[in-house]
Structures are given as C-alpha cells and as structure tokens.
Amino acid sequence: MVGGSWGYAEFLASITKLNDPEHHNMLDWYGDDVDSAFFDHTRVNYRLYGMKV
C-alpha cells in the first residue's frame, strides 16, 4: 500500500522507472492506468468527513 506523501512519491518514482525493482509489483497492485495529475476532491472529502483528528 501507498501511505502518505512520501509513499506516494516513491510509488510514482517506482512506476515510471522500468529498472526499479518494485516497478512490476506496483503496476500489478494498482494497474497500469495511473494518472498522477488526477485528484478526486469529492471522494477525498467524503472519506475525510467522518474522521476525527
């Protein structure tokens, strides 16, 4: 799983570098249709709504 901003940065680095040891594992886990520019604010707000911080 990808956790936090550092984990997401590592994930993006891994899927863009063919020689990265985790490249194929990450694409198998997530799929090969990654759009790093896409952000679904409605979904994020829905998931954050019930959290207590």
C-alpha positions as CSV (number, residue, x, y, z in Angstrom):
1,M,0.0,0.0,0.0
2,V,1.0,3.6,-0.5
3,G,0.9,5.7,2.6
4,G,1.5,9.4,3.0
5,S,3.1,11.9,0.6
6,W,6.5,10.1,0.8
7,G,4.9,6.8,0.0
8,Y,3.1,8.3,-3.0
9,A,6.3,9.9,-4.2
10,E,8.1,6.5,-4.0
11,F,5.1,4.9,-5.8
12,L,5.3,7.4,-8.7
13,A,9.0,7.0,-8.9
14,S,8.7,3.2,-9.0
15,I,6.1,3.1,-11.7
16,T,7.9,5.5,-14.0
17,K,11.3,3.7,-13.8
18,L,11.4,0.4,-15.7
19,N,14.5,-0.7,-13.9
20,D,13.1,-0.1,-10.4
21,P,12.8,-3.4,-8.6
22,E,9.2,-2.6,-7.5
23,H,8.0,-1.4,-10.9
24,H,6.1,-4.5,-11.9
25,N,4.8,-5.2,-8.4
26,M,3.3,-1.7,-8.1
27,L,1.7,-1.9,-11.6
28,D,0.3,-5.4,-10.7
29,W,-1.1,-4.0,-7.5
30,Y,-2.5,-0.7,-8.8
31,G,-2.9,-1.3,-12.5
32,D,-1.2,0.4,-15.4
33,D,-3.6,3.4,-15.8
34,V,-2.0,5.8,-13.3
35,D,-2.8,9.5,-13.8
36,S,-0.7,11.3,-11.2
37,A,-2.4,14.6,-12.2
38,F,-5.9,13.3,-11.3
39,F,-7.3,14.3,-7.9
40,D,-10.8,13.4,-6.9
41,H,-11.6,16.0,-4.2
42,T,-15.2,14.8,-3.8
43,R,-14.0,11.3,-2.9
44,V,-11.3,12.6,-0.6
45,N,-13.7,14.9,1.2
46,Y,-16.2,12.0,1.6
47,R,-13.6,9.8,3.1
48,L,-12.3,12.6,5.4
49,Y,-15.8,13.6,6.6
50,G,-16.1,11.1,9.3
51,M,-12.6,11.2,10.6
52,K,-11.8,12.7,14.0
53,V,-8.5,14.4,14.2
